[in-house]
Amino acid sequence: MVPEVVIFPESIEEGSKVVRFANKHQIPVVPVGIGPVLKNISSRLKEEGFL
């Protein structure tokens, strides 16, 4: 599954605004950082959307 949107917030405030918007519009969000999270993300993508 390829994400429809990828966002790179430049601040915590910007990231918070994105998450609030997604929550308001019931858009699933999968936060991705650097490290082991990337190995486990593919199984979550099948069940959730990706932002």
mmCIF file of the N, C-alpha and C atoms, coordinates in Angstrom:
data_MODEL
# 
_entry.id   MODEL 
# 
loop_
_atom_site.group_PDB 
_atom_site.id 
_atom_site.type_symbol 
_atom_site.label_atom_id 
_atom_site.label_alt_id 
_atom_site.label_comp_id 
_atom_site.label_asym_id 
_atom_site.label_entity_id 
_atom_site.label_seq_id 
_atom_site.pdbx_PDB_ins_code 
_atom_site.Cartn_x 
_atom_site.Cartn_y 
_atom_site.Cartn_z 
_atom_site.occupancy 
_atom_site.B_iso_or_equiv 
_atom_site.pdbx_formal_charge 
_atom_site.auth_seq_id 
_atom_site.auth_comp_id 
_atom_site.auth_asym_id 
_atom_site.auth_atom_id 
_atom_site.pdbx_PDB_model_num 
ATOM 1   N N  . MET A 1 1  ? 0.847   -1.179 0.000  1.00 0.00 ? 1  MET A N  1 
ATOM 2   C CA . MET A 1 1  ? 0.000   0.000  0.000  1.00 0.00 ? 1  MET A CA 1 
ATOM 3   C C  . MET A 1 1  ? 0.892   1.242  0.000  1.00 0.00 ? 1  MET A C  1 
ATOM 4   N N  . VAL A 1 2  ? 0.602   2.160  -0.870 1.00 0.00 ? 2  VAL A N  1 
ATOM 5   C CA . VAL A 1 2  ? 1.352   3.411  -0.968 1.00 0.00 ? 2  VAL A CA 1 
ATOM 6   C C  . VAL A 1 2  ? 0.544   4.502  -0.276 1.00 0.00 ? 2  VAL A C  1 
ATOM 7   N N  . PRO A 1 3  ? 1.197   5.314  0.553  1.00 0.00 ? 3  PRO A N  1 
ATOM 8   C CA . PRO A 1 3  ? 0.450   6.382  1.236  1.00 0.00 ? 3  PRO A CA 1 
ATOM 9   C C  . PRO A 1 3  ? -0.084  7.407  0.240  1.00 0.00 ? 3  PRO A C  1 
ATOM 10  N N  . GLU A 1 4  ? -1.253  7.925  0.538  1.00 0.00 ? 4  GLU A N  1 
ATOM 11  C CA . GLU A 1 4  ? -1.827  8.978  -0.291 1.00 0.00 ? 4  GLU A CA 1 
ATOM 12  C C  . GLU A 1 4  ? -1.206  10.324 0.019  1.00 0.00 ? 4  GLU A C  1 
ATOM 13  N N  . VAL A 1 5  ? -0.775  10.491 1.277  1.00 0.00 ? 5  VAL A N  1 
ATOM 14  C CA . VAL A 1 5  ? -0.193  11.755 1.719  1.00 0.00 ? 5  VAL A CA 1 
ATOM 15  C C  . VAL A 1 5  ? 0.956   11.454 2.665  1.00 0.00 ? 5  VAL A C  1 
ATOM 16  N N  . VAL A 1 6  ? 2.047   12.171 2.496  1.00 0.00 ? 6  VAL A N  1 
ATOM 17  C CA . VAL A 1 6  ? 3.170   12.101 3.427  1.00 0.00 ? 6  VAL A CA 1 
ATOM 18  C C  . VAL A 1 6  ? 3.451   13.528 3.863  1.00 0.00 ? 6  VAL A C  1 
ATOM 19  N N  . ILE A 1 7  ? 3.531   13.728 5.169  1.00 0.00 ? 7  ILE A N  1 
ATOM 20  C CA . ILE A 1 7  ? 3.718   15.076 5.699  1.00 0.00 ? 7  ILE A CA 1 
ATOM 21  C C  . ILE A 1 7  ? 4.982   15.105 6.552  1.00 0.00 ? 7  ILE A C  1 
ATOM 22  N N  . PHE A 1 8  ? 5.768   16.154 6.385  1.00 0.00 ? 8  PHE A N  1 
ATOM 23  C CA . PHE A 1 8  ? 6.975   16.360 7.175  1.00 0.00 ? 8  PHE A CA 1 
ATOM 24  C C  . PHE A 1 8  ? 6.830   17.660 7.962  1.00 0.00 ? 8  PHE A C  1 
ATOM 25  N N  . PRO A 1 9  ? 6.181   17.610 9.126  1.00 0.00 ? 9  PRO A N  1 
ATOM 26  C CA . PRO A 1 9  ? 5.998   18.835 9.911  1.00 0.00 ? 9  PRO A CA 1 
ATOM 27  C C  . PRO A 1 9  ? 7.350   19.380 10.371 1.00 0.00 ? 9  PRO A C  1 
ATOM 28  N N  . GLU A 1 10 ? 7.451   20.684 10.386 1.00 0.00 ? 10 GLU A N  1 
ATOM 29  C CA . GLU A 1 10 ? 8.703   21.329 10.783 1.00 0.00 ? 10 GLU A CA 1 
ATOM 30  C C  . GLU A 1 10 ? 8.713   21.731 12.255 1.00 0.00 ? 10 GLU A C  1 
ATOM 31  N N  . SER A 1 11 ? 7.591   21.520 12.940 1.00 0.00 ? 11 SER A N  1 
ATOM 32  C CA . SER A 1 11 ? 7.535   21.831 14.365 1.00 0.00 ? 11 SER A CA 1 
ATOM 33  C C  . SER A 1 11 ? 6.487   20.938 15.028 1.00 0.00 ? 11 SER A C  1 
ATOM 34  N N  . ILE A 1 12 ? 6.524   20.904 16.344 1.00 0.00 ? 12 ILE A N  1 
ATOM 35  C CA . ILE A 1 12 ? 5.527   20.139 17.093 1.00 0.00 ? 12 ILE A CA 1 
ATOM 36  C C  . ILE A 1 12 ? 4.148   20.741 16.861 1.00 0.00 ? 12 ILE A C  1 
ATOM 37  N N  . GLU A 1 13 ? 4.065   22.048 16.834 1.00 0.00 ? 13 GLU A N  1 
ATOM 38  C CA . GLU A 1 13 ? 2.781   22.716 16.610 1.00 0.00 ? 13 GLU A CA 1 
ATOM 39  C C  . GLU A 1 13 ? 2.195   22.345 15.245 1.00 0.00 ? 13 GLU A C  1 
ATOM 40  N N  . GLU A 1 14 ? 3.030   22.328 14.234 1.00 0.00 ? 14 GLU A N  1 
ATOM 41  C CA . GLU A 1 14 ? 2.570   21.950 12.891 1.00 0.00 ? 14 GLU A CA 1 
ATOM 42  C C  . GLU A 1 14 ? 2.088   20.497 12.871 1.00 0.00 ? 14 GLU A C  1 
ATOM 43  N N  . GLY A 1 15 ? 2.819   19.613 13.514 1.00 0.00 ? 15 GLY A N  1 
ATOM 44  C CA . GLY A 1 15 ? 2.407   18.211 13.596 1.00 0.00 ? 15 GLY A CA 1 
ATOM 45  C C  . GLY A 1 15 ? 1.092   18.063 14.338 1.00 0.00 ? 15 GLY A C  1 
ATOM 46  N N  . SER A 1 16 ? 0.911   18.834 15.404 1.00 0.00 ? 16 SER A N  1 
ATOM 47  C CA . SER A 1 16 ? -0.342  18.798 16.167 1.00 0.00 ? 16 SER A CA 1 
ATOM 48  C C  . SER A 1 16 ? -1.529  19.239 15.323 1.00 0.00 ? 16 SER A C  1 
ATOM 49  N N  . LYS A 1 17 ? -1.330  20.263 14.506 1.00 0.00 ? 17 LYS A N  1 
ATOM 50  C CA . LYS A 1 17 ? -2.404  20.737 13.631 1.00 0.00 ? 17 LYS A CA 1 
ATOM 51  C C  . LYS A 1 17 ? -2.811  19.662 12.632 1.00 0.00 ? 17 LYS A C  1 
ATOM 52  N N  . VAL A 1 18 ? -1.834  18.965 12.098 1.00 0.00 ? 18 VAL A N  1 
ATOM 53  C CA . VAL A 1 18 ? -2.121  17.893 11.137 1.00 0.00 ? 18 VAL A CA 1 
ATOM 54  C C  . VAL A 1 18 ? -2.930  16.788 11.808 1.00 0.00 ? 18 VAL A C  1 
ATOM 55  N N  . VAL A 1 19 ? -2.510  16.386 13.001 1.00 0.00 ? 19 VAL A N  1 
ATOM 56  C CA . VAL A 1 19 ? -3.210  15.312 13.714 1.00 0.00 ? 19 VAL A CA 1 
ATOM 57  C C  . VAL A 1 19 ? -4.624  15.746 14.096 1.00 0.00 ? 19 VAL A C  1 
ATOM 58  N N  . ARG A 1 20 ? -4.793  16.994 14.538 1.00 0.00 ? 20 ARG A N  1 
ATOM 59  C CA . ARG A 1 20 ? -6.139  17.490 14.865 1.00 0.00 ? 20 ARG A CA 1 
ATOM 60  C C  . ARG A 1 20 ? -7.044  17.486 13.631 1.00 0.00 ? 20 ARG A C  1 
ATOM 61  N N  . PHE A 1 21 ? -6.516  17.940 12.495 1.00 0.00 ? 21 PHE A N  1 
ATOM 62  C CA . PHE A 1 21 ? -7.279  17.940 11.248 1.00 0.00 ? 21 PHE A CA 1 
ATOM 63  C C  . PHE A 1 21 ? -7.694  16.512 10.886 1.00 0.00 ? 21 PHE A C  1 
ATOM 64  N N  . ALA A 1 22 ? -6.747  15.591 10.942 1.00 0.00 ? 22 ALA A N  1 
ATOM 65  C CA . ALA A 1 22 ? -7.038  14.193 10.605 1.00 0.00 ? 22 ALA A CA 1 
ATOM 66  C C  . ALA A 1 22 ? -8.094  13.617 11.540 1.00 0.00 ? 22 ALA A C  1 
ATOM 67  N N  . ASN A 1 23 ? -7.984  13.921 12.817 1.00 0.00 ? 23 ASN A N  1 
ATOM 68  C CA . ASN A 1 23 ? -8.956  13.426 13.783 1.00 0.00 ? 23 ASN A CA 1 
ATOM 69  C C  . ASN A 1 23 ? -10.346 13.989 13.493 1.00 0.00 ? 23 ASN A C  1 
ATOM 70  N N  . LYS A 1 24 ? -10.418 15.279 13.224 1.00 0.00 ? 24 LYS A N  1 
ATOM 71  C CA . LYS A 1 24 ? -11.698 15.932 12.938 1.00 0.00 ? 24 LYS A CA 1 
ATOM 72  C C  . LYS A 1 24 ? -12.384 15.313 11.725 1.00 0.00 ? 24 LYS A C  1 
ATOM 73  N N  . HIS A 1 25 ? -11.595 14.925 10.730 1.00 0.00 ? 25 HIS A N  1 
ATOM 74  C CA . HIS A 1 25 ? -12.137 14.382 9.484  1.00 0.00 ? 25 HIS A CA 1 
ATOM 75  C C  . HIS A 1 25 ? -12.052 12.856 9.420  1.00 0.00 ? 25 HIS A C  1 
ATOM 76  N N  . GLN A 1 26 ? -11.764 12.235 10.566 1.00 0.00 ? 26 GLN A N  1 
ATOM 77  C CA . GLN A 1 26 ? -11.685 10.775 10.698 1.00 0.00 ? 26 GLN A CA 1 
ATOM 78  C C  . GLN A 1 26 ? -10.734 10.159 9.679  1.00 0.00 ? 26 GLN A C  1 
ATOM 79  N N  . ILE A 1 27 ? -9.573  10.776 9.538  1.00 0.00 ? 27 ILE A N  1 
ATOM 80  C CA . ILE A 1 27 ? -8.531  10.279 8.641  1.00 0.00 ? 27 ILE A CA 1 
ATOM 81  C C  . ILE A 1 27 ? -7.521  9.522  9.499  1.00 0.00 ? 27 ILE A C  1 
ATOM 82  N N  . PRO A 1 28 ? -7.304  8.234  9.221  1.00 0.00 ? 28 PRO A N  1 
ATOM 83  C CA . PRO A 1 28 ? -6.327  7.477  10.002 1.00 0.00 ? 28 PRO A CA 1 
ATOM 84  C C  . PRO A 1 28 ? -4.913  8.035  9.806  1.00 0.00 ? 28 PRO A C  1 
ATOM 85  N N  . VAL A 1 29 ? -4.143  8.041  10.872 1.00 0.00 ? 29 VAL A N  1 
ATOM 86  C CA . VAL A 1 29 ? -2.772  8.534  10.838 1.00 0.00 ? 29 VAL A CA 1 
ATOM 87  C C  . VAL A 1 29 ? -1.845  7.446  11.362 1.00 0.00 ? 29 VAL A C  1 
ATOM 88  N N  . VAL A 1 30 ? -0.757  7.206  10.668 1.00 0.00 ? 30 VAL A N  1 
ATOM 89  C CA . VAL A 1 30 ? 0.267   6.286  11.128 1.00 0.00 ? 30 VAL A CA 1 
ATOM 90  C C  . VAL A 1 30 ? 1.563   7.081  11.231 1.00 0.00 ? 30 VAL A C  1 
ATOM 91  N N  . PRO A 1 31 ? 1.942   7.465  12.460 1.00 0.00 ? 31 PRO A N  1 
ATOM 92  C CA . PRO A 1 31 ? 3.192   8.206  12.601 1.00 0.00 ? 31 PRO A CA 1 
ATOM 93  C C  . PRO A 1 31 ? 4.387   7.291  12.341 1.00 0.00 ? 31 PRO A C  1 
ATOM 94  N N  . VAL A 1 32 ? 5.360   7.788  11.632 1.00 0.00 ? 32 VAL A N  1 
ATOM 95  C CA . VAL A 1 32 ? 6.543   7.002  11.314 1.00 0.00 ? 32 VAL A CA 1 
ATOM 96  C C  . VAL A 1 32 ? 7.770   7.795  11.731 1.00 0.00 ? 32 VAL A C  1 
ATOM 97  N N  . GLY A 1 33 ? 8.617   7.159  12.494 1.00 0.00 ? 33 GLY A N  1 
ATOM 98  C CA . GLY A 1 33 ? 9.876   7.770  12.889 1.00 0.00 ? 33 GLY A CA 1 
ATOM 99  C C  . GLY A 1 33 ? 11.016  7.003  12.257 1.00 0.00 ? 33 GLY A C  1 
ATOM 100 N N  . ILE A 1 34 ? 12.180  7.208  12.785 1.00 0.00 ? 34 ILE A N  1 
ATOM 101 C CA . ILE A 1 34 ? 13.346  6.491  12.291 1.00 0.00 ? 34 ILE A CA 1 
ATOM 102 C C  . ILE A 1 34 ? 13.600  5.324  13.230 1.00 0.00 ? 34 ILE A C  1 
ATOM 103 N N  . GLY A 1 35 ? 13.870  4.174  12.681 1.00 0.00 ? 35 GLY A N  1 
ATOM 104 C CA . GLY A 1 35 ? 14.217  3.039  13.515 1.00 0.00 ? 35 GLY A CA 1 
ATOM 105 C C  . GLY A 1 35 ? 13.289  1.858  13.331 1.00 0.00 ? 35 GLY A C  1 
ATOM 106 N N  . PRO A 1 36 ? 13.101  1.069  14.388 1.00 0.00 ? 36 PRO A N  1 
ATOM 107 C CA . PRO A 1 36 ? 12.355  -0.190 14.312 1.00 0.00 ? 36 PRO A CA 1 
ATOM 108 C C  . PRO A 1 36 ? 10.902  -0.033 13.878 1.00 0.00 ? 36 PRO A C  1 
ATOM 109 N N  . VAL A 1 37 ? 10.342  1.146  14.028 1.00 0.00 ? 37 VAL A N  1 
ATOM 110 C CA . VAL A 1 37 ? 8.948   1.359  13.636 1.00 0.00 ? 37 VAL A CA 1 
ATOM 111 C C  . VAL A 1 37 ? 8.759   1.015  12.165 1.00 0.00 ? 37 VAL A C  1 
ATOM 112 N N  . LEU A 1 38 ? 9.736   1.331  11.345 1.00 0.00 ? 38 LEU A N  1 
ATOM 113 C CA . LEU A 1 38 ? 9.616   1.094  9.909  1.00 0.00 ? 38 LEU A CA 1 
ATOM 114 C C  . LEU A 1 38 ? 9.469   -0.380 9.576  1.00 0.00 ? 38 LEU A C  1 
ATOM 115 N N  . LYS A 1 39 ? 10.037  -1.262 10.374 1.00 0.00 ? 39 LYS A N  1 
ATOM 116 C CA . LYS A 1 39 ? 9.940   -2.697 10.121 1.00 0.00 ? 39 LYS A CA 1 
ATOM 117 C C  . LYS A 1 39 ? 8.534   -3.221 10.366 1.00 0.00 ? 39 LYS A C  1 
ATOM 118 N N  . ASN A 1 40 ? 7.799   -2.610 11.292 1.00 0.00 ? 40 ASN A N  1 
ATOM 119 C CA . ASN A 1 40 ? 6.482   -3.103 11.672 1.00 0.00 ? 40 ASN A CA 1 
ATOM 120 C C  . ASN A 1 40 ? 5.338   -2.375 10.987 1.00 0.00 ? 40 ASN A C  1 
ATOM 121 N N  . ILE A 1 41 ? 5.641   -1.400 10.183 1.00 0.00 ? 41 ILE A N  1 
ATOM 122 C CA . ILE A 1 41 ? 4.598   -0.546 9.618  1.00 0.00 ? 41 ILE A CA 1 
ATOM 123 C C  . ILE A 1 41 ? 3.745   -1.271 8.576  1.00 0.00 ? 41 ILE A C  1 
ATOM 124 N N  . SER A 1 42 ? 4.324   -2.190 7.815  1.00 0.00 ? 42 SER A N  1 
ATOM 125 C CA . SER A 1 42 ? 3.573   -2.813 6.734  1.00 0.00 ? 42 SER A CA 1 
ATOM 126 C C  . SER A 1 42 ? 2.352   -3.574 7.233  1.00 0.00 ? 42 SER A C  1 
ATOM 127 N N  . SER A 1 43 ? 2.425   -4.216 8.381  1.00 0.00 ? 43 SER A N  1 
ATOM 128 C CA . SER A 1 43 ? 1.265   -4.947 8.894  1.00 0.00 ? 43 SER A CA 1 
ATOM 129 C C  . SER A 1 43 ? 0.162   -4.004 9.304  1.00 0.00 ? 43 SER A C  1 
ATOM 130 N N  . ARG A 1 44 ? 0.510   -2.806 9.806  1.00 0.00 ? 44 ARG A N  1 
ATOM 131 C CA . ARG A 1 44 ? -0.505  -1.825 10.195 1.00 0.00 ? 44 ARG A CA 1 
ATOM 132 C C  . ARG A 1 44 ? -1.157  -1.183 8.983  1.00 0.00 ? 44 ARG A C  1 
ATOM 133 N N  . LEU A 1 45 ? -0.423  -1.073 7.888  1.00 0.00 ? 45 LEU A N  1 
ATOM 134 C CA . LEU A 1 45 ? -0.968  -0.428 6.691  1.00 0.00 ? 45 LEU A CA 1 
ATOM 135 C C  . LEU A 1 45 ? -2.151  -1.201 6.117  1.00 0.00 ? 45 LEU A C  1 
ATOM 136 N N  . LYS A 1 46 ? -2.169  -2.486 6.299  1.00 0.00 ? 46 LYS A N  1 
ATOM 137 C CA . LYS A 1 46 ? -3.270  -3.284 5.783  1.00 0.00 ? 46 LYS A CA 1 
ATOM 138 C C  . LYS A 1 46 ? -4.566  -2.986 6.529  1.00 0.00 ? 46 LYS A C  1 
ATOM 139 N N  . GLU A 1 47 ? -4.452  -2.587 7.798  1.00 0.00 ? 47 GLU A N  1 
ATOM 140 C CA . GLU A 1 47 ? -5.628  -2.343 8.624  1.00 0.00 ? 47 GLU A CA 1 
ATOM 141 C C  . GLU A 1 47 ? -5.998  -0.888 8.710  1.00 0.00 ? 47 GLU A C  1 
ATOM 142 N N  . GLU A 1 48 ? -5.031  0.006  8.508  1.00 0.00 ? 48 GLU A N  1 
ATOM 143 C CA . GLU A 1 48 ? -5.274  1.439  8.700  1.00 0.00 ? 48 GLU A CA 1 
ATOM 144 C C  . GLU A 1 48 ? -4.824  2.210  7.474  1.00 0.00 ? 48 GLU A C  1 
ATOM 145 N N  . GLY A 1 49 ? -5.228  3.457  7.413  1.00 0.00 ? 49 GLY A N  1 
ATOM 146 C CA . GLY A 1 49 ? -4.727  4.340  6.365  1.00 0.00 ? 49 GLY A CA 1 
ATOM 147 C C  . GLY A 1 49 ? -3.353  4.826  6.755  1.00 0.00 ? 49 GLY A C  1 
ATOM 148 N N  . PHE A 1 50 ? -2.744  5.552  5.895  1.00 0.00 ? 50 PHE A N  1 
ATOM 149 C CA . PHE A 1 50 ? -1.402  6.052  6.135  1.00 0.00 ? 50 PHE A CA 1 
ATOM 150 C C  . PHE A 1 50 ? -1.354  7.520  5.814  1.00 0.00 ? 50 PHE A C  1 
ATOM 151 N N  . LEU A 1 51 ? -0.860  8.287  6.762  1.00 0.00 ? 51 LEU A N  1 
ATOM 152 C CA . LEU A 1 51 ? -0.724  9.719  6.547  1.00 0.00 ? 51 LEU A CA 1 
ATOM 153 C C  . LEU A 1 51 ? 0.694   10.119 6.803  1.00 0.00 ? 51 LEU A C  1 
# 
